[in-house]
Amino acid sequence: MSIPVDCLGSSKSDDSSVDAAKNVAPSLGIDGSKLSKGASNYDPSKLTHYVYYSNEKREKILGIKVRSKEESTRDMLVDFKARGWVA
């Protein structure tokens, strides 16, 4: 069975990445209504397990700070806009 994974590191797959993109899009001059609607077949009640990640070890050993989903999504949309993939 395949379980959808949120590409931005959410502990569960949901529409939070889509919501983050729609929240930051207007500040970049991007029409959020033209962005993806998310997975229409996603049903969290059908997931058998969740994967939880802790950032403590990464931060402690490597000194890498994890950025928020909104920050990462904003950078992604800036790049997409520069490439002409979104208007």
C-alpha angles and dihedrals in degrees: 000000000000119000118203112244123207106237091216095058105263114165088235135022112255140125095280091108090052090047091050091051092049091049096054098035097083092054087058095048092253121139102239092197089070093057123099118289091219128241108330092195096053112125114173091197089067095057112107097200144357127227115225123199128197118208094198097094094045091050094044099046103029100025090230115150117209115232123220121263089246093055093048092045091049091054091047092052092047088055093045090050092050089052091049093244093125129028 
